């Protein structure tokens, strides 16, 4: 399990370096921040690797995704996921607004998350479709498997449950590399970890993560349409 965690981290690290080098070199498919090759390499080097390596890992250990998802029924998992989001979303929204106000007073320049910028600026239907699929399916599955299924479960197994809650949530928030959303994502990660521990499986946190990302995409689309100039 530790080797799997290290492999996923290494893949993420070298994938980002490779994307930056190829973009700097002007390689085909890597020209510009929105290039197809760059986006695919960066996103799949972490979430894609987590899913693929996780599948191999589970098979080698005579397990399956069904076991990882847990024995709790999907309807209960969905209900808990929705309930958790209803409770935590106002808290996250308040924390984001507060973080933005503080950063503005500190004259800290900040932008939207990279994934959000890519979706907003994307002019390719293929790229837009992939980014939506990534946000709603690949990212929740890959990230929940890595952060909750591997990191938190390993910390808990070795007797560091409290550290697992805080440390894994910190890493989850930090990996998104966006100052205004750090605290909201930290709180979300705590809730996702609680869902994982409560249901003893990944299904509920994956559902909550997917619903959260999907709701944000819908909100982003609404905001974009409201800001479009009327003829």
C-alpha positions as CSV (number, residue, x, y, z in Angstrom):
1,X,0.0,0.0,0.0
2,X,2.8,2.4,0.8
3,X,4.5,1.6,-2.5
4,X,1.2,2.3,-4.3
5,X,0.9,5.7,-2.5
6,X,4.5,6.6,-3.4
7,X,3.9,5.5,-7.0
8,X,0.9,7.7,-7.4
9,X,2.6,10.7,-5.9
10,X,5.7,10.1,-8.2
11,X,3.4,9.9,-11.2
12,X,1.7,13.2,-10.3
13,X,5.1,14.9,-9.8
14,X,6.8,13.7,-13.0
15,X,3.6,14.1,-15.0
16,X,3.5,17.8,-14.2
17,X,7.2,18.3,-14.8
18,X,6.9,16.5,-18.2
19,X,3.9,18.7,-19.2
20,X,5.8,21.8,-18.3
21,X,8.9,20.7,-20.2
22,X,6.9,19.7,-23.3
23,X,5.0,22.9,-23.3
24,X,8.2,24.9,-23.0
25,X,9.7,23.0,-25.9
26,X,6.6,23.6,-28.0
27,X,5.9,19.9,-28.6
28,X,2.8,19.1,-30.7
29,X,-0.2,18.8,-28.5
30,X,1.5,20.8,-25.7
31,X,1.4,24.3,-27.1
32,X,-0.3,26.6,-24.6
33,X,-1.9,26.0,-21.2
34,X,-5.1,24.6,-22.8
35,X,-3.4,22.1,-25.0
36,X,-5.0,18.7,-25.2
37,X,-1.7,16.9,-24.4
38,X,-0.9,19.1,-21.4
39,X,-4.4,18.8,-19.9
40,X,-4.6,15.0,-20.4
41,X,-1.1,14.5,-19.0
42,X,-1.6,16.6,-15.9
43,X,-5.0,15.2,-15.1
44,X,-4.3,11.6,-15.8
45,X,-0.9,11.5,-14.1
46,X,-2.7,11.7,-10.7
47,X,-6.4,10.7,-10.9
48,X,-5.9,8.4,-13.9
49,X,-2.9,6.7,-12.3
50,X,-4.8,6.3,-9.0
51,X,-7.6,4.5,-10.7
52,X,-5.4,2.3,-13.0
53,X,-2.8,1.5,-10.3
54,X,-5.6,1.0,-7.8
55,X,-7.4,-1.5,-10.0
56,X,-4.2,-3.5,-10.4
57,X,-3.4,-3.3,-6.7
58,X,-6.9,-4.5,-5.8
59,X,-6.7,-7.4,-8.3
60,X,-3.3,-8.5,-6.9
61,X,-4.7,-8.5,-3.4
62,X,-7.8,-10.5,-4.4
63,X,-10.1,-7.5,-3.9
64,X,-12.3,-5.4,-6.1
65,X,-13.8,-1.9,-6.4
66,X,-17.1,-3.3,-5.1
67,X,-15.4,-4.2,-1.8
68,X,-13.7,-0.8,-1.7
69,X,-17.1,0.9,-2.2
70,X,-18.4,-0.9,0.9
71,X,-21.4,-2.9,1.8
72,X,-23.6,0.1,2.6
73,X,-26.5,0.4,0.1
74,X,-26.3,3.0,-2.6
75,X,-29.5,4.7,-1.6
76,X,-28.3,5.3,2.0
77,X,-25.0,6.5,0.7
78,X,-26.7,8.9,-1.7
79,X,-28.9,10.2,1.1
80,X,-25.9,10.8,3.5
81,X,-24.0,12.4,0.6
82,X,-26.8,14.9,-0.1
83,X,-27.4,15.6,3.6
84,X,-23.7,16.2,4.2
85,X,-23.5,18.6,1.2
86,X,-26.6,20.5,2.3
87,X,-25.1,21.0,5.8
88,X,-21.5,21.8,4.7
89,X,-22.1,23.9,1.5
90,X,-23.1,27.2,3.4
91,X,-20.1,26.8,5.6
92,X,-17.8,26.4,2.6
93,X,-19.4,29.4,0.9
94,X,-18.9,31.6,3.9
95,X,-15.3,30.4,4.3
96,X,-14.6,31.2,0.6
97,X,-16.0,34.7,0.9
98,X,-14.1,35.3,4.1
99,X,-10.9,34.0,2.5
100,X,-11.3,36.3,-0.5
101,X,-11.9,39.3,1.6
102,X,-8.8,38.7,3.7
103,X,-6.7,38.0,0.6
104,X,-7.9,41.2,-0.9
105,X,-7.0,43.2,2.2
106,X,-3.5,41.6,2.0
107,X,-3.3,42.6,-1.7
108,X,-2.9,38.9,-2.6
109,X,-3.7,38.3,-6.2
110,X,-5.7,35.2,-6.7
111,X,-7.6,33.5,-9.6
112,X,-10.1,30.7,-10.0
113,X,-8.9,27.1,-9.7
114,X,-7.0,25.9,-12.8
115,X,-9.7,23.4,-13.8
116,X,-12.3,26.2,-13.6
117,X,-10.3,28.4,-15.8
118,X,-9.8,25.7,-18.3
119,X,-13.5,25.0,-18.5
120,X,-14.3,28.7,-18.9
121,X,-11.7,29.4,-21.5
122,X,-12.0,26.1,-23.4
123,X,-13.1,26.6,-27.1
124,X,-13.0,22.9,-27.9
125,X,-16.1,20.8,-27.5
126,X,-14.0,17.7,-26.9
127,X,-11.9,19.5,-24.2
128,X,-15.0,20.8,-22.5
129,X,-16.7,17.4,-22.5
130,X,-13.5,15.7,-21.2
131,X,-13.1,18.3,-18.4
132,X,-16.7,17.8,-17.3
133,X,-16.3,14.0,-17.4
134,X,-13.0,14.4,-15.4
135,X,-14.7,16.7,-12.8
136,X,-17.7,14.5,-12.3
137,X,-16.3,11.0,-12.7
138,X,-12.5,10.6,-12.8
139,X,-11.5,13.2,-10.2
140,X,-14.0,12.0,-7.5
141,X,-13.1,8.3,-8.0
142,X,-9.3,8.8,-8.2
143,X,-9.1,11.4,-5.4
144,X,-11.3,9.5,-3.0
145,X,-9.5,6.3,-3.6
146,X,-6.1,8.0,-2.9
147,X,-7.0,10.3,0.0
148,X,-9.6,8.3,1.8
149,X,-9.1,4.8,0.6
150,X,-5.3,4.8,0.9
151,X,-4.0,7.7,3.0
152,X,-6.7,7.9,5.6
153,X,-7.1,4.2,6.0
154,X,-3.3,3.7,6.3
155,X,-3.1,6.4,9.0
156,X,-6.0,4.9,10.9
157,X,-4.6,1.4,10.6
158,X,-1.4,2.6,12.3
159,X,-3.3,4.4,15.1
160,X,-3.2,7.9,13.7
161,X,-6.9,8.5,13.1
162,X,-6.9,12.2,14.2
163,X,-3.8,12.9,12.2
164,X,-5.4,11.1,9.3
165,X,-8.5,13.4,9.5
166,X,-6.4,16.6,9.6
167,X,-3.4,15.7,7.6
168,X,-5.2,14.1,4.7
169,X,-7.7,17.0,4.6
170,X,-4.9,19.4,4.5
171,X,-3.2,17.6,1.6
172,X,-6.6,17.4,-0.2
173,X,-7.1,21.1,0.0
174,X,-3.4,22.0,-0.7
175,X,-3.2,19.9,-3.9
176,X,-5.9,22.1,-5.6
177,X,-3.4,25.0,-5.3
178,X,-5.9,27.8,-4.8
179,X,-5.8,30.1,-1.8
180,X,-9.5,31.2,-1.6
181,X,-10.7,27.6,-1.7
182,X,-8.2,26.1,0.7
183,X,-10.3,26.4,3.9
184,X,-13.6,25.4,2.1
185,X,-11.9,22.3,0.6
186,X,-10.3,21.4,3.9
187,X,-13.8,21.4,5.5
188,X,-15.2,19.4,2.6
189,X,-12.4,16.9,3.0
190,X,-13.2,16.4,6.7
191,X,-16.8,15.7,5.7
192,X,-15.8,13.3,2.9
193,X,-13.5,11.4,5.4
194,X,-16.5,11.2,7.9
195,X,-18.6,9.8,5.1
196,X,-15.9,7.2,4.4
197,X,-15.6,6.2,8.0
198,X,-19.3,6.2,8.7
199,X,-20.3,4.0,5.7
200,X,-17.0,2.0,5.8
201,X,-16.6,2.4,2.0
202,X,-15.8,4.9,-0.8
203,X,-19.3,5.0,-2.4
204,X,-20.7,7.8,-0.2
205,X,-17.7,10.1,-0.4
206,X,-17.4,9.5,-4.2
207,X,-21.1,10.4,-4.6
208,X,-20.7,13.5,-2.5
209,X,-17.5,14.6,-4.3
210,X,-19.2,14.0,-7.7
211,X,-22.4,15.9,-6.7
212,X,-20.3,18.8,-5.4
213,X,-18.3,19.1,-8.6
214,X,-21.4,18.8,-10.7
215,X,-23.2,21.5,-8.8
216,X,-20.3,23.8,-9.2
217,X,-20.2,23.2,-12.9
218,X,-23.9,24.0,-13.2
219,X,-23.4,27.2,-11.1
220,X,-20.4,28.1,-13.3
221,X,-22.6,27.7,-16.4
222,X,-25.4,29.9,-14.9
223,X,-22.9,32.6,-13.9
224,X,-21.4,32.6,-17.4
225,X,-24.8,33.0,-19.0
226,X,-25.8,35.8,-16.6
227,X,-22.6,37.7,-17.6
228,X,-23.1,37.3,-21.3
229,X,-24.0,40.5,-23.1
230,X,-27.6,40.6,-24.3
231,X,-28.1,41.4,-28.0
